[in-house]
Amino acid sequence: MRIMAEIPARALCVFAHPDDADIGAGGTIARWSRGGCEVCLVVAASGEKGTTDPGADPGALASERAAELAVAASELGVARVEMLGYGDGEVENTAELRERLVAMLRQFRPEVVLSHDPTAVFFGATYFNHRDHRELGFAMLDAVFPASHLPLYFPQAGPPYRVPLVLLSGTLEGQVAVDVSETLGAKKRAVAAHSSQVGRRRHEVERSIEATARGLGHRAGLQAAEVFREMRNEAGER
């Protein structure tokens, strides 16, 4: 497994729900922002269905989750947050979404894109990957290649730009590890900021974050790590 020690100048993080980036890559985002990286976080869905309470007000929950996201992003040092406003369970890999993502890539011109691994579906016998994660992950990959760097794809979205590197979180095929031993606390605080999701389980969630990071770090020869699938965008035009 390769250890990624370099810090990009700009990183675009594109995740489905308000807490996904913090859970999947919060330590990495904090490490990069502390090292001078300009981080832009894009969240596709509003999170208005993220509750077990049938009487909850979706609009109020969406507002609450947006406020939680702002606090979490501050904990990680995120420079800019954009919410695309899709409904929970309604993220689709459409031309409209791909055009929005291509416009962001061409305008922000990130050195690294962080997003979901859409090919990771089954995690043991108790969890399978959320449909929004899978749809957004594939849409992000489709926007990176070939759309963003070929001028006849969405010409109104700006000048072409080739994204050099994509790192996919929530993967079953980890290839790249990032040392998060110094930013694990920031990740815990960011996840805990999503109080509508964490509730009274804060200490349990923090212990799980710690155990996961330590376990991944052990595999990579680090104290604590986050692990990603890597895609280097070096293919020719098709």
N, C-alpha and C positions, 0 to 999 in steps of 0.2 A: 504494500500500500504506500502510495506517495504522500509525503507530508507537504502540504502547501504552506510555506512560510511567508511567501511574498504577499504584499497588501496592494490590491488594485487601487487605482486613482478614483474610479467610479464603478459602482455596482448597482444594478437594477434587480430588486428582489420582488418577484411576482408570485403572490400566494392567494389561495382561494378565500380564506376566512380571516377575521381580524386577529386570531391568536396563532395562526399557522406558522408564520415566519418566526415567531418567538420560540415555539416548540421545536421546529425543525432546524433552525439556523440561528437562534438568538445569540449564542456565544460567538459564532463567526462574525455576525453583523457587528456586535459590540467590539470585537477585536479589530476589525477593519476600520470602523469609525474612529476608534482611539488612535489608530495609526495614520489618520489623515484621509481615509477614503470618504468620498461623498456618496452616501447611500440614499437611494430613492426606493421607497417601499410602495408597491401597488397591491391593493387588496380588491379582489373581484366581487365578492359577495358581501352583503350588508350584515349577515349574521342574525337576521330577524327571526329565524326559526330555531335558534340554538337554545332550546329550553325544553324541559319535560313538563312544564306547567301549561295545561290546555287553555287556561284563562289569561295567559300573558298577552299583552298588547304588542304586536310585532313592531309597530312604529316606535314605541317607547324603548323596546329592546334594541332596535337598530341604533337609536341615539345613544343608549347606554354603552353599547359595544364600540361605537365610534369614539366616545370619550375614553374608554378603557384603552383603545388602540393608541390614542394620542399620548397617554401616560407611558405605555409600554415602549413606544417608539422613542420617547425622550430618554428612557432608561438605557436604550441601546445606542443612542447617539445618532438616530436616523435624521437626515437633513430634510427630507421631504416625504410626505405621505399622500397618496392619491387613492380614493375609493371609487371603483367603477360603478357601483350601485346595482349590481345584479342581485336577484333574490336567491336565497339559499335553495340549493337543489335545481337552480335554473341556469347555471353556467353551461354554455354550449360552445363547442369548437366551431364557431361560425365565421364566415368571411368578415362580418362586422367586428367581432372580437379580435380577429387576427389583424385587421386594419388598425384598430386602436393600439394593439401591442406593437405593431411595426412602427407606427408614428412615435411611440415612446422610445423605441430602440434608436430610431434615426435622429431624434431630437436630443436624447440624453447621451447616446453613444457610449454605453458602458463597456468596460474591459471585461467584466464578468456579469453573467446573469445567474441568479439563484431562483429555482422554482421547484415544483413537485416532480418526482419521478412517476410518470403516468403508467409505466409498465409494472410497477409494484402493486399487486392487487391483494394477495392473501398474506396476512401476517399471522401465522399459526392458525389455531382453530377458533379464535375468539374475536378477530377483527379483520375486516377487509376495507380497502382504501375507499374513501368517500368519492362519490361520482364527481363532485365539483373539482376535487384534486386531479382526477384523471383527465377530465375534459380540459381544464386549464393547463395542465402539464403538456398535453399534446398541442393545444393551441399555441403555447409559448414556443415549443420546439418548431412548429410549423412557421411561426413568425420569424424565428431566428434563421431557419433554413427551409426553403431558399428565399423566402419573401423579402426579408430586410435588405439583403445585399443585391437583389436584382431590380433594376430600375423600372421595369414594366409591371411589377407587382405594386399596386397601390401608389402610383406616381404622385398622387396628391398628398401623400404622407411624409414627403420630404426626401432629401438626397439619400441614395443608398448607403447602407453601413453594414459591414460584416462584423458580427459579434465573434470575438476570438474564442471565448470559453463559456461553457454552461456547466453549472454544478447543480445536480438534482438531489433534493433531500427526500427523506422517507423512502430510502432505497433498500433493496435487497442485494444490490451489487455495488457495495462501497469500494471505490478506487482511490479516493483522495481524503485525507484526514486533515483537519485544521485544529491546532492546539487551542483549547478554550479554557485551560487551567486557570488563567487570570481573569476570565470574563464569565465564569460560571455563575458568580453571584449576580451579575447584571442580567443574565438569562433568567435566573430564578425570579428576580424582581419583576422582569418584564412579563413572564408568564403569570405571576401572582396578580399583576395589574388587571388581568381579565377576570375580575371577581364574579361576574355573572356566570362564568364557566367553571371557575375553580371552587367557588363557594367556601364551605367549611373544610375542604380537602387540601388547603394550602400546604400544610406540612407533609402530607402524603405525596402531593404532587412534587414538592421540592426534593423529597427523598428519591422519588422515581427519576427525576432529572439528574440528580447527582449520580445515582447508580448507573444509569444509561451512559452518561458521559465518561464515568470511570471505566466502565466495561469497554466502550469503544476506544478509549485512550489506551487501555492495556493491549488491545490488538495492534495498535499503531506504535507502541513504545512511548506513549505520552501519559501524563498524569490524567488528563481529561481531553476528550476530543468530540468533534462532530464529524460525521462521515458522509461523503457525497459520491454519487455517480458522476463521472466526468465525460463531457463531450467537447472535443476541440473542433471548431468549425473550419476545417481546412479543405473540404471537398470542393470540386469544381462546379461550374454551373450545369444545370440540367434543363 
